[in-house]
Amino acid sequence: MADLVAAIDQGTTSTRCILFDRAGTSVSSHQIEHDQIMPRAGWVEHDPLQIWQRTETVVQQSMAAGGVTASDIAAVGITNQRETTVVWNRRTGEPYHNAVVWQDTRTAQLVGDLDRAGTGDLIRQRAGIPPATYFAGGKLAWLLQNVEGLRAAAEAGDALFGTIDTWLLWNLTGGTDGGHHLTDVTNASRTMLMNLAELRWDDQLLELFDIPRAMLPVIVPSSHAEKFGTTRTAFGGEVVIGGVLGDQHAAMVGQVCLDEGDAKNTYGTGNFLLMNTGTEIVHSTHGLLSTVCYQFGDEPARYALEGSIAVTGSAIQWLRDQLGIVSSAAEADRLAQSVPDTGGLYFVPAFSGLFAPYWRPDARGALVGLTRFVNRAHIARAAIEAAAFQSRDVIDAIVADTGRELTELRVDGGGSRDDMMMQFQADILGIPVVRPAIIETTALGAAYAAGLATGVWPDRAALGSHWREGRRWEPQMPVEEADRRVRLWRKAVTKSLDWVDEDVTALS
């Protein structure tokens, strides 16, 4: 009997494949970065064909590293950067345009017009999320308006839309030769087009965005042995695709945050903090998103409140790639540890506006509190601390929405390897921060979803038995000092607001 589960983890900056055994332990893996295309300020794109080609490569390389064939793999799970939007021709497989990435802000006027027209509340009520540049529906509407010939192709049934999970599924299951055009409920919930309660495309929302239904994928549960199909390429044989989850939902499953009240925070390109709200949809009044947490088989969907933070880890990439003041994340961490604090500096990394809980597309990045004393070590430390401050803002909103205080926070993702950041996070939150032994929980969650569907793991209890604490940080900073720093952080946030207006929009 096949003992391994493959997880394809297609993220904002790279694609990887990890093979997990029945104990949830990584057997082999391979990872490749892809290009970040920025044609103008505020625009972020990826090449869908490059992503697909690198997906094939990481699958093949991870299998080769483990000495594995398709017959050794019981199931495949897929997890993906969520709102990133692809449109392609069903007959040729060629994209009509580069993928428009979740960070992209080109739809600011489009979504702003929706809110000003009074339709924002309809979107919030039906889809659980506000009109924002973040989500896929606005990106698709922009492509239909601006890519020559796309609308006619969509109305003729030749153009297909999908987030990255859909693009990969279609290619894995045959592409132009019968590829399955599907998405799961978690990814569909990030489009502004799905009715959150009914888990279906909403006619009124489609009309609002003027999107032809024929180009949309079929929505299915996150974990199912029969819905997704089998691989016809990349793996060298047929393997059942058993699960698909957007990356942050996959991290919830990988952290075994499967019960109401469970919460985790993923530190990656951005930060994404989710709390499981069970089968109840909690509509936020404090700037959070209502989203599907997961749906296993024919069970009712579980929901979550989410605080999405656009820029955390990518702020370190900015220090490396745009400013050139560090050569790597490791150097940024060393610099940050070389100083006891930021020297009074606060860094608000609002490169794509501010996401939760502010939702201010007019904000732009700001370094506040600069003096001649400040050096690059202070800037590096301020960039790292910004992730913790933004996470505190989100947790305060979760407590306000639910009336439920968190007793600890589970963390994962690449940024959770930074011990200094995790200690500062515990200090700013005033609660323990807990990192699991396996921090690659996004890929693990995709594997769990696929393995549950195909019998590799019998039930959710089996998943819980694999979770192990790796390290715990207890708060050490006096409460008064933590509160002072949070107060100054929020003062710094006010300095980033109201930057984009009519005479600077073209430059932002």
Buried (B, 14 or more C-beta within 10 A) or exposed (E): EBBBBBBBBBBBBBBBBBBBBBEBEBBBBBBBEBEBBEEEEBBBBBBBBBBBBBBBBBBBBBBEBBEBEBEBBBBBBBBBBBBBBBBBBBEEBEBBBBBBBBBBBBBBBBBBEBBEEEBBEBBBEBBBBBBBBBBBBBBBBBBBEEBEEBBEBBEEEBBBBBBBBBBBBBBBBBBBEEBBBBBBBBBBBBBBBBBBBEBBBBEEBBEBBEBBEEBBBEBBBBBBBEBBBBBBBBBBBEBBBBBBBBBBBBBBBBBBBBEBEBBBBBBBBBBBBBBBBBEEBBBBEBBBBBBBBBBBEEEEBBBBBBBBBBBBBBBBBBBBEEEEBBEEBEBBBBBBBEBEEBBBBBBBBBBBBBBBBBBBBBBBBBBBBEEEEBBBBBBBBBBBBBBBBBBBBBBBBBBBBBEEEBEBBBBBBBBBBBEBBBBBBBBBBBBBBBBBEBBBBBBBBBBBBBBBBBEBBEEBEBBEEBBEEEBEBEBEBEEEEBEEBBEBBBEBBEBBBEBBEEEEEEEB
